[in-house]
Amino acid sequence: RPTRIDAMENLRITSSLSNFGSEKRFPALMTIAELKGRLELITGASSSSMELELYDKDDKLVCALSDDAATLESFSIASGMRVHVTDRAKTAGEFEDLSAVPKYE
């Protein structure tokens, strides 16, 4: 499939740190390292300890996105696929636990 330099893909983003997902657009020529940097802001996971898995539109595992120098296009990523972010350095639900937030009355 030919790629234009400005081609964008709509991807669903899920994370081991949150029960909430989102959908974002990313350039097809973005590298996995650049994607991790963007996902850091979206998921709260650290890019240095982040592991990414790609799922197809039927939610079947396609592969791990482990080559930081590779582009999204090189993995044949298409709109509607899902990227799951796992951060082994953080705890699931860490950003949803409100018990540690100071309460002001």
Backbone as CSV, one residue per row, in Angstrom:
resi,resn,N_x,N_y,N_z,CA_x,CA_y,CA_z,C_x,C_y,C_z
1,ARG,0.855,-1.177,0.000,0.000,0.000,0.000,0.890,1.226,0.000
2,PRO,0.756,2.099,-0.956,1.593,3.291,-1.032,1.265,4.262,0.094
3,THR,2.277,4.922,0.596,2.075,5.862,1.692,2.458,7.263,1.252
4,ARG,1.569,8.190,1.481,1.907,9.587,1.291,2.625,10.056,2.543
5,ILE,3.472,11.034,2.385,4.263,11.510,3.520,3.379,12.052,4.648
6,ASP,2.166,12.504,4.312,1.278,13.066,5.330,0.176,12.094,5.755
7,ALA,0.315,10.811,5.414,-0.707,9.819,5.782,-0.801,9.686,7.300
8,MET,-2.038,9.605,7.790,-2.290,9.475,9.225,-3.100,8.203,9.472
9,GLU,-2.896,7.589,10.629,-3.648,6.396,11.020,-4.361,6.667,12.336
10,ASN,-5.646,6.274,12.415,-6.409,6.359,13.662,-6.200,5.067,14.429
11,LEU,-5.624,5.169,15.614,-5.346,3.991,16.426,-6.045,4.101,17.770
12,ARG,-6.558,2.957,18.244,-7.100,2.903,19.599,-5.920,2.633,20.531
13,ILE,-5.891,3.336,21.652,-4.811,3.197,22.623,-5.394,2.668,23.926
14,THR,-4.851,1.552,24.408,-5.222,1.037,25.722,-3.941,0.876,26.534
15,SER,-4.099,0.763,27.846,-2.931,0.708,28.728,-3.185,-0.199,29.923
16,SER,-2.109,-0.811,30.396,-2.197,-1.619,31.607,-2.365,-0.736,32.838
17,LEU,-2.167,0.563,32.696,-2.249,1.484,33.824,-3.626,2.092,34.018
18,SER,-4.512,1.920,33.045,-5.807,2.585,33.103,-6.889,1.713,32.485
19,ASN,-8.099,1.885,32.979,-9.248,1.184,32.398,-9.825,1.947,31.213
20,PHE,-9.300,3.147,30.973,-9.839,4.006,29.930,-8.963,3.963,28.693
21,GLY,-9.582,3.850,27.535,-8.863,3.884,26.275,-9.124,5.189,25.558
22,SER,-8.439,5.393,24.468,-8.668,6.590,23.665,-8.359,6.263,22.211
23,GLU,-8.739,7.165,21.338,-8.409,7.018,19.923,-7.634,8.256,19.501
24,LYS,-6.502,8.025,18.857,-5.631,9.130,18.439,-5.155,8.900,17.013
25,ARG,-4.759,9.997,16.372,-4.210,9.931,15.009,-2.698,10.092,15.079
26,PHE,-1.995,9.241,14.331,-0.540,9.294,14.290,-0.064,9.212,12.848
27,PRO,1.031,9.907,12.516,1.582,9.824,11.163,2.121,8.412,10.888
28,ALA,1.879,7.911,9.690,2.332,6.567,9.309,3.856,6.454,9.324
29,LEU,4.554,7.561,9.113,6.014,7.528,9.078,6.660,7.813,10.441
30,MET,5.853,7.891,11.499,6.373,8.082,12.851,7.112,6.814,13.294
31,THR,8.245,6.985,13.980,8.966,5.813,14.493,8.318,5.335,15.796
32,ILE,8.624,4.109,16.167,8.103,3.550,17.420,8.622,4.368,18.605
33,ALA,9.872,4.827,18.548,10.418,5.669,19.625,9.611,6.960,19.764
34,GLU,9.257,7.581,18.633,8.443,8.802,18.673,7.041,8.505,19.190
35,LEU,6.492,7.365,18.788,5.172,6.958,19.270,5.191,6.787,20.782
36,LYS,6.236,6.148,21.303,6.352,5.972,22.760,6.364,7.316,23.474
37,GLY,7.046,8.298,22.890,7.074,9.631,23.479,5.681,10.248,23.552
38,ARG,4.909,10.085,22.508,3.528,10.598,22.500,2.650,9.822,23.467
39,LEU,2.838,8.501,23.513,2.013,7.662,24.391,2.314,7.910,25.863
40,GLU,3.507,8.398,26.148,3.868,8.754,27.521,2.901,9.819,28.042
41,LEU,2.588,10.796,27.201,1.667,11.867,27.592,0.227,11.379,27.692
42,ILE,-0.130,10.400,26.872,-1.509,9.900,26.836,-1.787,8.912,27.966
43,THR,-0.828,8.014,28.242,-1.068,6.923,29.192,-0.428,7.122,30.562
44,GLY,0.582,7.977,30.653,1.306,8.131,31.913,2.411,7.115,32.082
45,ALA,2.539,6.190,31.144,3.609,5.187,31.190,4.924,5.844,30.790
46,SER,6.019,5.337,31.310,7.339,5.858,30.981,7.827,5.228,29.682
47,SER,8.283,6.045,28.741,8.714,5.507,27.444,9.884,4.547,27.584
48,SER,10.729,4.725,28.597,11.898,3.854,28.770,11.531,2.447,29.247
49,SER,10.386,2.299,29.914,9.973,0.970,30.381,8.694,0.494,29.693
50,MET,8.328,1.159,28.590,7.087,0.880,27.876,7.260,-0.286,26.911
51,GLU,6.277,-1.185,26.912,6.204,-2.256,25.927,4.913,-2.074,25.149
52,LEU,4.988,-2.199,23.816,3.827,-1.975,22.963,3.448,-3.243,22.225
53,GLU,2.137,-3.516,22.162,1.611,-4.634,21.386,0.581,-4.099,20.410
54,LEU,0.601,-4.640,19.206,-0.331,-4.239,18.166,-1.398,-5.296,17.994
55,TYR,-2.664,-4.876,17.996,-3.810,-5.765,17.798,-4.557,-5.330,16.543
56,ASP,-5.084,-6.300,15.802,-5.830,-5.973,14.585,-7.246,-5.518,14.930
57,LYS,-8.045,-5.268,13.906,-9.404,-4.755,14.092,-10.318,-5.765,14.783
58,ASP,-9.929,-7.058,14.752,-10.689,-8.108,15.435,-10.133,-8.382,16.825
59,ASP,-9.224,-7.524,17.293,-8.599,-7.600,18.611,-7.714,-8.835,18.787
60,LYS,-7.106,-9.299,17.713,-6.147,-10.397,17.774,-4.743,-9.817,17.751
61,LEU,-3.865,-10.355,18.603,-2.487,-9.879,18.676,-1.795,-10.071,17.333
62,VAL,-1.206,-8.995,16.806,-0.463,-9.051,15.555,1.019,-9.231,15.852
63,CYS,1.583,-8.357,16.699,3.005,-8.434,17.032,3.338,-7.443,18.142
64,ALA,4.545,-7.562,18.654,5.083,-6.570,19.581,5.746,-5.485,18.744
65,LEU,5.589,-4.246,19.155,6.237,-3.124,18.470,7.527,-2.827,19.228
66,SER,8.558,-3.614,18.955,9.762,-3.572,19.777,10.952,-2.861,19.129
67,ASP,10.895,-2.595,17.828,12.003,-1.932,17.144,11.771,-0.427,17.156
68,ASP,12.453,0.289,18.057,12.227,1.727,18.221,12.523,2.536,16.960
69,ALA,13.388,2.014,16.075,13.749,2.745,14.860,12.756,2.508,13.717
70,ALA,11.905,1.496,13.836,10.940,1.170,12.779,9.801,2.185,12.770
71,THR,9.153,2.333,11.616,8.007,3.243,11.499,6.709,2.453,11.652
72,LEU,5.637,3.176,11.922,4.322,2.536,11.990,4.014,1.843,10.666
73,GLU,4.360,2.489,9.581,4.116,1.940,8.251,4.795,0.579,8.062
74,SER,5.984,0.400,8.629,6.720,-0.853,8.445,6.028,-2.038,9.116
75,PHE,5.133,-1.762,10.055,4.357,-2.820,10.707,2.997,-3.006,10.040
76,SER,2.777,-2.328,8.915,1.497,-2.378,8.188,0.324,-1.967,9.077
77,ILE,0.566,-0.988,9.912,-0.487,-0.486,10.797,-1.518,0.269,9.972
78,ALA,-2.788,0.001,10.279,-3.895,0.646,9.577,-4.880,1.214,10.588
79,SER,-5.642,2.196,10.156,-6.650,2.791,11.027,-7.576,1.713,11.571
80,GLY,-7.951,1.874,12.849,-8.846,0.923,13.497,-8.125,-0.127,14.314
81,MET,-6.808,-0.214,14.166,-6.051,-1.180,14.968,-5.863,-0.613,16.373
82,ARG,-5.387,-1.460,17.281,-5.209,-1.057,18.684,-3.765,-1.256,19.110
83,VAL,-3.226,-0.277,19.820,-1.903,-0.387,20.438,-2.120,-0.470,21.938
84,HIS,-1.612,-1.548,22.538,-1.726,-1.715,23.985,-0.375,-1.403,24.620
85,VAL,-0.401,-0.527,25.630,0.798,-0.070,26.320,0.894,-0.781,27.662
86,THR,2.042,-1.406,27.913,2.313,-2.010,29.211,3.543,-1.328,29.793
87,ASP,3.438,-0.899,31.040,4.576,-0.300,31.738,4.837,-1.143,32.974
88,ARG,5.893,-1.907,32.930,6.229,-2.821,34.032,6.718,-2.074,35.283
89,ALA,7.063,-0.802,35.137,7.584,-0.029,36.263,6.486,0.617,37.105
90,LYS,5.261,0.594,36.611,4.165,1.236,37.339,3.063,0.219,37.625
91,THR,2.194,0.550,38.569,1.126,-0.328,39.003,-0.174,-0.026,38.266
92,ALA,-0.906,-1.071,37.921,-2.214,-0.890,37.266,-3.127,-0.080,38.179
93,GLY,-3.804,0.906,37.610,-4.721,1.738,38.371,-4.046,2.830,39.182
94,GLU,-2.739,2.950,39.061,-1.981,3.929,39.841,-2.518,5.346,39.659
95,PHE,-2.967,5.671,38.442,-3.450,7.023,38.173,-4.937,7.180,38.454
96,GLU,-5.605,6.106,38.872,-7.033,6.171,39.171,-7.303,6.114,40.665
97,ASP,-6.277,5.833,41.471,-6.420,5.722,42.915,-6.425,7.117,43.535
98,LEU,-7.583,7.536,43.995,-7.739,8.869,44.548,-7.452,8.947,46.058
99,SER,-7.157,7.808,46.679,-6.935,7.798,48.136,-5.682,8.575,48.530
100,ALA,-4.705,8.687,47.637,-3.464,9.391,47.969,-3.563,10.888,47.673
101,VAL,-4.657,11.341,47.093,-4.820,12.756,46.767,-5.251,13.510,48.013
102,PRO,-4.531,14.596,48.355,-4.929,15.376,49.533,-6.325,15.959,49.382
103,LYS,-7.086,15.910,50.453,-8.457,16.433,50.446,-8.450,17.782,51.188
104,TYR,-9.073,18.769,50.601,-9.188,20.092,51.226,-10.640,20.379,51.494
105,GLU,-10.920,20.757,52.706,-12.302,21.069,53.078,-12.411,22.430,53.676
